[in-house]
Amino acid sequence: MGGRGSAAGYKRRASLTVRVESIGSLDDPRLSFFTHLTDVALRRLSEPSSGLYLAESTKVIERALTAGHRPVSVITLAKWVDGLEPLLAEFDIPVFVGEDSELEKLTGFLLHRGAIAAMERPVLPTVSDIVKNARTVVILENIIDHTNVGAIFRSVAGLGADAVLITPECADPLYRRSVRVSMGTVLQVPWTRITSWPAGLQELKDAGFLVVALALTNDAVTLAELVAENPKRLAIVFGTEGHGLTASTIAGSDRVVRIPMSHGVDSLNVAAAAAVTLYALTNTP
């Protein structure tokens, strides 16, 4: 395990207070949560049941800590320890340091973003708490691709929407890929899971939201028409990849909206559609 950048070759500075531990064995039970974290493995792993999620990269770990989430343990390369120390010094947790080859065997991929932290999952708030002070809410219906979920959260954060609600079958925003693609914004944007769908639409209507479904129907109005309407409170529902929104959700919405397309293209990827929609709605004088 020796050599430049290795755990054995790492010399702690006197000021370091994090508990650095070399990886003695990949079978160490304390490393079990980091084992084989490929996308396929993550889809099989029920992260919510363990009460943990994974924050990948120093930036994302910092955002998780800023959000008040507590780390359990961290794996990293020796060269990243000094940068992690200011973030983790107050927590009495192990920081496991290994070589590239060891961490690749452990996780199933090359660790090139600095570090991965196992974080305690926060308790999700209620829908009423999330939407209480919100003007624009995004709802994700059964979106199963973690990349799309993460990208939509990044658009919500960057383009001025207030919160995200996800349906029971939607992919977990705290999966490693979702968190990474969002650049950690899933840790900043208020969100929660709707427990009953599409019945949960009524709670939003009762709270004064105009519920809008993004879909291709004969009676759909254009996005420009919705912008001109300028509703005071708006809940926008985006549907799953491929099939779009369910018929019951469309029927339960107040408006159906479409993004006008050209060159024979009928629709955009759901993450792109969310970005276009939010830009149009939140950047209009």
Buried (B, 14 or more C-beta within 10 A) or exposed (E): BEEEEBBEEBEEEEEBBBBBBBBEEEEBEEBEBBBBBEEEEBBEBEBBEEEBBBBBBBBBBBBBBEEEBEBBBBBBBBEBBBEBBEBBEEBEBBBBBBBEEBBBBBBBEEBEBBBBBBBEBBEBBEBEEBBEEBBBBBBBBBBBBBBBBBBBBBBBBBBBBBBBBBBEEBBBBBBBBBBBBBBBBBBBBBBBBBEEBBEBBEBBBEBEBBBBBBBBBEEBBEBEEBBEEEBEBBBBBBBBEEEBBBEEBBEBBBBBBBBEEEEEEEBBEBBBBBBBBBBBBBEEE
